[in-house]
Every structure is written in C-alpha cells, then in structure tokens.
C-alpha cells in the first residue's frame, strides 16, 4: 500500500483554544506529515495559501483542521482509511456553534441562489455521500485541489469559502463523503440567560 505524504493545514485567525492544541499534539500520524499554520485576517486567503503549499510541496493529501476543533487522536488515520475507499474528500461530523445546533454537512448547495440544505437527518455512525461541508475536519486528495484550480477557496457570491470550494469540487466531479463515526467537537462560548430557560409552568 502506498505511503501518503500529508500536509496538515490549519488556517488560524489568531488564538487557539487549549483543547484544540492538545488534540493536535496527540494526533496519531502513520505516514510522512507536517503541520502548516497560516494566520490571515480572511479565512479564504489562508486556505488558498495552504492549498498552494500542498501542491508545491508535493503532498498527496491534505488534512484540514480548523483552529477551534477537538478530536480523537485517530482522526487522521480514520479519515485516511475513508479516502482509501475511493472518495476524493471526507469530513468528520461536527456542529455549528449556535443554538439549536445543526450539523455542518449539506445535501445541496445552490451557488446561483446562495441557498444550502443542511443534512439534518443524516445516517448515524456511517459513511454517506454529501454535496458539501464545513472544513473543521476534512481530508482530501491534493489531486482534487488541482482539479478545482487556482484560488479554490475564493468565495462565490452568497457562499462561504468552504462551501464555495465544495460547489466547485462537485462541479469537477468530486466524490465527497461524511463519516459520522468520526466525532469532532467545535469549541465555543455560550452566554446563559433567560432565553434558554424552559419554564416548568409552576407558580413561584
């Protein structure tokens, strides 16, 4: 079996939660790999630079990890095994940092209208095809970056940089999947208040 060379690409806006740093330090790697952190004010600029670096460094695969994720130490191994099944790009399962939480996976991305359909009723603990995802924890082939072309993360109108990439990738014939067995946490803050209180209906 081929030994893949992997670039672990981390676009960062500024600081990183301790939980994320701990996850990265404990990440198991079974092939030649290295981290690349790029700090930019805009995420799409950072991703475009990391995509260029992956191609120029002759990496076979890219593991994208956002700087606010927590994950099991076998994340890279499991997503790599998923790619070995013939997918071009595979994500783990994570959720938005807002209430009510929804998965960051999509069954449809309409670039013309800027509309997306969240894959709400996704298969549990399974591999399944999707049309797009957030890039919190994604592994892809570098060949896919080449197929999508230069500046692959430049946002399309009304779409984020990651969903713009997914739209371009599916247009290029990419096979994208989610592995909902790979659980990924999204680090955030919640301000608790009355709006979250479910009143039991009794008197005072």
C-alpha positions, 0 to 999 in steps of 0.5 A: 500500500502506498505511503501518503505524504500529508500536509496538515493545514490549519488556517488560524485567525489568531488564538487557539483554544487549549483543547484544540492544541492538545488534540493536535499534539496527540494526533496519531500520524502513520505516514510522512506529515507536517503541520502548516499554520497560516494566520490571515485576517480572511479565512479564504486567503489562508486556505488558498495559501495552504492549498498552494503549499500542498501542491508545491510541496508535493503532498498527496493529501491534505488534512484540514483542521480548523483552529477551534476543533477537538478530536480523537487522536485517530482522526487522521488515520480514520479519515485516511482509511475513508479516502482509501475507499475511493472518495476524493474528500471526507469530513468528520461530523461536527456542529455549528456553534449556535443554538439549536445546533445543526450539523455542518454537512449539506445535501445541496448547495445552490451557488446561483441562489446562495441557498444550502440544505443542511443534512439534518437527518443524516445516517448515524455512525456511517459513511454517506455521500454529501454535496458539501461541508464545513472544513473543521475536519476534512481530508482530501486528495491534493489531486482534487485541489488541482482539479478545482484550480487556482484560488479554490477557496475564493468565495462565490457570491452568497457562499462561504469559502468552504462551501464555495470550494465544495460547489466547485469540487462537485462541479469537477466531479468530486466524490465527497463523503461524511463519516459520522463515526468520526466525532469532532467537537467545535469549541465555543462560548455560550452566554446563559440567560433567560432565553434558554430557560424552559419554564416548568409552568409552576407558580413561584 
